[in-house]
Amino acid sequence: MVQGDLWIPIAVLVVGFVAAVTIGSIAWYNSKRPPGWEETQRPDYIPKVDQDENS
């Protein structure tokens, strides 16, 4: 690997980490709340995801 092209795999790792944290946060906020978190409010920047009635 050439020294100048080292930023490409690092950029892929950084973008993947940010995407995983974002998707994981959305999933966590839309899941059942763990004990002690039942009354917490959803942050405004987290989208509401509706669950299907058939599942």
C-alpha positions in Angstrom: 0.0 0.0 0.0 1.3 3.4 -0.9 1.8 5.9 1.9 -0.5 8.5 0.3 -3.4 6.1 0.1 -3.6 5.2 3.8 -6.4 7.7 4.4 -8.9 5.6 2.3 -9.2 2.6 4.7 -9.2 4.9 7.7 -12.0 7.0 6.2 -14.0 3.8 5.5 -13.6 2.7 9.2 -14.6 6.1 10.5 -17.7 6.4 8.3 -18.7 2.8 9.2 -18.3 3.5 12.9 -20.4 6.7 12.7 -23.1 4.8 10.8 -23.1 1.9 13.3 -23.5 4.3 16.2 -26.2 6.3 14.5 -28.3 3.2 13.5 -27.7 1.6 16.9 -28.9 4.7 18.7 -32.1 4.9 16.6 -32.8 1.2 17.2 -32.1 1.6 21.0 -34.4 4.6 21.3 -37.2 2.8 19.4 -36.9 -0.4 21.4 -38.5 -1.2 24.8 -36.9 0.9 27.5 -34.7 -1.0 30.0 -35.6 -0.9 33.7 -35.3 2.6 35.0 -35.7 4.3 31.6 -39.4 3.7 31.1 -40.4 7.4 31.7 -37.6 9.0 29.6 -38.5 11.2 26.7 -37.3 10.4 23.1 -34.9 13.1 21.8 -36.3 15.2 19.0 -33.6 14.2 16.5 -34.5 10.5 16.8 -37.1 9.5 14.2 -40.2 7.5 15.4 -40.3 4.0 13.8 -43.7 2.3 13.9 -43.8 -1.5 14.4 -46.0 -3.7 12.3 -49.0 -5.2 14.1 -48.4 -8.6 12.4 -45.1 -9.4 14.1 
